[in-house]
Amino acid sequence: MRCRLRGGAAWVGVWAAIALGSGCERADPQEPGKGGAGGGGAAESGGAAGGGGAGGGDGAAGGGAGGGDGAAGGGAGGGDGAAGGGAGGGDGAAGGGGAGGGGSGEAPSAPRSCTSGDTELRCGPEGRSCCESTLVPGGTFLRSFDGEEFTDDSNPATVSDFLLDTFEITVGRFRAFVDAGQGTQVNPPAMDAGAHPKIPGMGWDTNWLYLLAADTAELKAALHCRPDRSTWTDEVGANESLPLGCITYLEALAFCAWDGGRLPTEAEWNYAAAGGDEQRVYPWGRELGSGDGAGRWGHQNLAGGVSEMVIDYKGDYPNPCIDCAKTVPHPDGWYLSVRGGLYEIDLHVAKRSSYRVPGRLPSMGARCARNAPPAR
């Protein structure tokens, strides 16, 4: 299922699946999912058909009034709403209400980076939407890797359900962020923006303002950190669907927060790359030549693209780890954890490195995580 949003961008994958019962053209990308309305009942003996009301959330919608001598009742809409019978008046017969469409409740909003622009960006060899996000069901796995297997049980980690973008932050999606004037000292994130719902203190801190570019012009210039290898272009071009490098940790955090998400924890990223309890050595399987390159839940480029920044600081794995993150900066300096084998080296899912927070590399990018919708 693919939904076309305003500006021609597509919002697919789990976002579309969550919006069950709601027509794509009805959904506002910045609002919770809406339930469909019940149909209006038909009147007889001169009574005009009643119109169906508009559904919203889990709420019922009112029906239109009938003309002539009869009033036709509208069905109840919204949520998993039942059909409402319309009562006729005068000479009009009672109109039968239509069944309400199933609403989604509190569905997450579409990513902001995917609700503007005239080009529907496509990523990967299958031409999937660059805006796709996929649900990762929570569980427990082993984090320690001996070079061949995940056999060391000294560092287990448990994560709750979360959403992880199928693709890394692309040039085109980051362009929407830049064009909106974000990512600079002029328009910084709000305090605690991009925080993990279960880990206090991991969102934006206003004390970091000085580490952002002064303005958009300075940010654009910085995105050319290595002109011979950077994917960023100041104008729309052929690179819009490519992963973006040359961004800092704080720019990635600010982008994901603005986009309705957050950076994943190191445990979340590693769990998705290892296929959870399948303990994959590579995102696509246990052997180098196995699989089609995708992770267990369909994520692309968890190895072989750019290495990816996560929310954790550099350091030993927290233990025990239940929805955990390394929240204390390393004593050697302000370094963050970087995950994934990039296009040059180390394709296995246990590849772990670090880099200083204000630094930029053309081979280092990020992807956003998002909070899973509450169970209904």
C-alpha positions in Angstrom: 0.0 0.0 0.0 1.4 3.4 -0.9 -0.1 6.7 0.1 0.7 10.0 -1.8 1.0 12.9 0.5 0.9 16.6 -0.1 3.8 17.7 -2.3 4.0 14.3 -4.0 6.0 12.5 -1.3 5.2 9.0 -0.4 4.8 7.6 3.0 4.8 3.8 3.0 5.7 0.7 5.0 4.5 0.6 8.6 3.1 4.1 8.4 0.6 3.1 5.8 -0.2 -0.2 7.5 -0.9 1.7 10.8 -3.5 3.8 9.1 -5.9 0.9 8.6 -9.4 1.9 7.6 -8.5 5.4 6.6 -8.2 6.5 3.0 -4.7 7.8 2.2 -6.0 10.9 0.7 -7.8 11.8 4.0 -4.8 11.5 6.2 -3.0 14.7 7.3 0.6 13.9 7.6 1.0 16.0 10.8 -2.1 14.7 12.6 -3.1 11.3 14.2 -4.8 8.8 12.0 -8.5 9.4 11.4 -11.3 6.8 11.4 -13.6 6.6 8.4 -17.1 8.0 8.6 -20.3 6.0 8.5 -22.4 6.5 5.5 -25.6 8.5 5.6 -29.0 6.6 5.4 -31.3 7.0 2.4 -34.7 8.6 2.9 -37.9 7.8 1.1 -41.1 9.7 0.2 -39.3 12.8 -0.9 -36.6 12.7 1.8 -33.1 13.3 0.5 -30.3 11.0 1.3 -28.3 12.0 4.4 -24.6 12.6 4.0 -22.0 10.7 5.9 -20.2 12.5 8.6 -16.4 12.8 8.8 -14.6 10.3 11.0 -12.0 11.3 13.4 -9.7 9.3 15.7 -11.9 6.9 17.6 -14.8 9.4 17.7 -18.2 8.9 16.1 -19.3 11.3 13.3 -22.7 12.9 12.8 -24.8 12.3 9.6 -26.4 14.7 7.3 -30.0 15.7 7.4 -32.5 14.5 4.8 -34.6 16.8 2.7 -38.3 16.8 1.9 -40.5 15.4 4.7 -37.9 12.8 5.8 -34.6 13.2 7.7 -32.0 10.5 7.0 -29.6 9.6 9.8 -25.9 9.2 9.3 -23.9 6.2 10.6 -21.4 6.5 13.3 -17.8 6.7 12.1 -14.3 6.6 13.4 -12.2 4.1 15.3 -13.7 0.7 15.0 -17.1 2.4 15.0 -20.3 0.5 14.6 -23.0 1.4 12.1 -25.5 4.0 13.3 -29.1 3.8 12.2 -30.6 7.1 11.0 -34.2 7.9 12.1 -36.6 9.2 9.5 -39.2 11.9 10.1 -42.6 12.8 8.6 -43.2 10.7 5.6 -39.6 9.7 5.3 -38.5 6.2 6.0 -35.6 5.5 8.4 -32.3 5.5 6.7 -29.8 2.8 7.5 -26.4 4.0 8.7 -23.2 2.8 7.1 -20.5 1.1 9.0 -17.7 3.2 10.4 -14.3 2.7 9.0 -11.6 1.3 11.4 -9.5 4.2 12.7 -5.9 3.9 13.7 -6.1 5.7 17.0 -2.8 7.6 17.8 -0.8 6.8 14.7 2.6 8.5 14.3 2.9 11.4 12.1 4.6 11.2 8.7 8.3 12.3 8.8 8.5 16.0 8.1 11.2 15.4 5.5 8.7 13.3 3.5 5.8 15.8 3.3 7.3 18.5 1.0 8.9 18.7 -2.3 7.9 17.7 -5.8 10.0 14.6 -6.1 9.0 11.2 -4.7 12.4 9.9 -3.7 13.2 6.2 -4.3 16.0 4.3 -2.6 17.7 1.0 -3.2 17.7 -1.4 -6.1 14.0 -2.1 -5.7 13.0 1.6 -5.9 11.4 1.7 -2.5 10.4 5.0 -0.8 13.3 6.6 1.0 10.7 7.5 3.7 9.9 4.0 4.6 10.1 2.9 8.3 9.8 -0.6 9.7 8.7 -2.0 13.0 11.3 -3.9 14.9 9.7 -6.2 17.5 11.5 -6.1 20.8 13.5 -8.9 22.3 16.8 -10.0 23.8 20.1 -10.8 22.1 23.8 -11.1 22.8 26.0 -8.1 22.1 29.6 -9.6 22.5 31.2 -10.9 19.3 34.4 -13.0 19.3 35.1 -12.4 15.6 33.1 -15.4 14.3 30.1 -15.9 16.6 27.9 -14.2 19.2 28.7 -16.8 21.9 29.7 -14.6 24.8 26.7 -14.2 27.1 28.3 -11.6 29.4 26.5 -8.6 27.6 22.9 -9.5 26.9 20.6 -6.6 25.9 16.9 -6.2 25.8 15.0 -3.7 23.7 11.4 -2.8 23.4 9.5 -2.5 20.1 10.6 0.4 18.0 10.5 1.7 14.5 13.7 2.1 12.5 13.9 3.9 9.1 14.6 1.4 6.3 17.2 3.7 4.8 19.8 6.1 6.1 19.2 9.8 6.1 19.4 10.8 2.5 20.6 14.0 0.8 17.0 14.8 -0.3 15.5 14.3 3.2 18.2 16.4 4.8 17.6 19.1 2.2 14.1 19.5 3.5 15.5 20.1 6.9 18.0 22.6 5.6 15.5 24.4 3.5 13.3 24.7 6.6 16.1 26.7 8.2 16.8 24.0 10.8 20.0 22.6 12.1 21.6 26.0 13.0 21.9 28.3 15.9 19.1 30.3 14.5 16.6 27.4 14.8 17.9 24.8 17.2 15.9 21.9 18.6 13.9 22.4 21.8 15.3 21.1 25.1 15.0 17.3 25.3 13.8 17.0 21.6 14.6 13.6 20.2 14.7 11.9 23.6 14.2 8.2 24.1 10.9 7.6 25.9 12.6 5.3 28.5 16.0 6.8 28.9 16.1 10.2 30.6 18.7 12.8 29.6 19.3 11.6 26.0 17.5 14.3 24.1 18.8 17.7 22.9 20.6 19.9 25.4 20.5 23.7 24.9 24.1 23.9 26.1 25.1 22.4 22.7 23.9 25.4 20.7 27.4 26.7 20.1 28.3 23.5 18.3 25.7 24.1 15.5 26.4 26.1 12.4 25.7 29.8 12.8 23.4 29.8 9.8 22.2 27.9 6.8 25.1 29.1 4.6 27.6 27.8 7.1 25.8 24.5 7.4 25.7 24.0 3.6 29.4 24.7 3.4 30.2 22.2 6.1 28.4 19.5 4.3 31.1 19.5 1.7 33.6 18.2 4.3 35.4 16.3 1.5 34.4 17.7 -1.8 35.8 14.7 -3.7 33.6 12.2 -1.6 30.7 14.2 -0.1 27.3 13.4 -1.5 25.7 16.7 -0.5 25.0 19.2 -3.3 23.7 22.8 -2.7 21.1 22.4 -5.4 18.7 19.4 -6.1 20.6 16.9 -8.3 21.3 13.3 -8.9 22.3 12.5 -5.3 19.0 13.1 -3.6 18.4 9.3 -2.8 22.0 8.7 -1.6 23.0 8.4 2.0 24.3 11.7 3.5 27.7 11.9 5.0 29.6 14.9 6.5 27.0 15.5 9.2 27.8 15.8 12.9 26.3 13.8 15.7 24.3 16.9 16.8 23.1 17.6 13.3 21.9 14.0 13.0 20.2 14.3 16.4 18.6 17.6 15.4 17.4 16.2 12.1 15.8 13.1 13.6 14.1 15.2 16.3 12.7 17.6 13.7 11.6 14.6 11.6 9.5 13.2 14.3 12.0 10.6 15.6 15.3 10.2 17.4 18.7 8.5 17.0 18.6 4.8 17.9 20.4 3.5 20.9 23.4 1.4 20.2 21.5 -1.6 21.5 18.5 -0.9 19.2 20.8 -0.5 16.1 22.8 -3.7 16.9 19.6 -5.6 17.6 18.1 -4.7 14.2 21.4 -5.5 12.4 21.8 -8.8 14.1 18.2 -9.8 13.4 17.5 -10.0 17.1 17.8 -13.5 18.5 18.8 -14.8 15.1 22.3 -13.4 16.0 23.3 -12.8 12.4 26.9 -12.2 11.7 26.0 -10.0 8.7 22.7 -8.1 8.4 21.5 -10.5 5.7 22.6 -13.8 7.3 25.3 -15.8 8.9 27.4 -16.2 5.8 29.0 -13.4 3.8 27.4 -14.5 0.5 23.9 -15.3 2.0 20.8 -13.3 1.6 19.9 -10.2 -0.5 21.6 -7.6 1.6 18.6 -6.7 3.7 18.3 -7.1 7.4 15.7 -9.4 9.1 13.1 -6.8 9.1 13.9 -5.3 5.6 16.4 -2.6 6.6 18.9 -1.7 3.9 22.6 -0.7 4.2 23.1 -1.8 7.8 26.5 -2.7 6.4 28.2 -1.6 3.2 26.9 2.0 3.1 28.0 4.7 5.5 28.8 3.9 9.2 26.0 5.1 11.4 26.0 7.3 14.5 23.8 6.2 17.5 22.8 8.1 20.6 25.3 6.4 23.0 28.6 7.8 24.1 31.7 5.7 23.6 32.4 3.2 26.4 31.8 -0.2 27.7 28.4 -1.7 27.2 26.0 -0.9 30.0 25.2 -4.1 32.0 22.4 -4.9 32.7 20.8 -3.5 29.6 17.1 -3.2 29.3 16.3 -0.3 27.0 19.7 1.1 27.9 22.2 3.6 26.5 25.6 4.8 27.5 24.7 8.2 29.0 28.1 9.3 30.4 30.7 10.9 28.1 34.0 9.0 27.8 36.8 10.3 30.0 39.1 10.7 26.9 36.7 13.3 25.5 33.2 13.7 24.0 33.1 10.7 21.7 30.1 8.9 20.4 29.6 5.3 19.3 29.4 4.6 15.6 28.0 1.3 14.3 28.1 -0.7 11.1 30.7 -1.6 8.5 30.9 1.0 5.8 31.6 0.6 2.1 35.3 0.3 2.7 35.7 -2.2 5.6 34.1 -4.6 8.0 30.6 -5.7 7.0 29.8 -7.7 10.1 27.1 -6.3 12.4 29.4 -6.2 15.4 31.6 -3.5 13.8 31.9 -0.8 16.5 33.9 2.4 16.4 33.8 5.9 17.8 34.3 9.5 16.7 34.3 12.9 18.3 31.0 14.6 18.6 31.7 17.8 16.5 33.5 15.8 13.8 32.5 15.1 10.2 33.4 12.3 7.8 32.0 11.6 4.3 31.7 7.9 5.3 29.7 8.6 8.4 25.9 9.2 8.5 22.9 8.1 10.5 19.4 6.8 10.3 16.4 7.7 12.6 14.5 5.5 15.0 10.9 6.3 16.0 8.8 5.3 19.0 6.5 2.4 18.3 2.8 3.2 18.5 1.2 2.0 21.7 -0.5 -1.4 21.6 -4.2 -1.3 21.3 
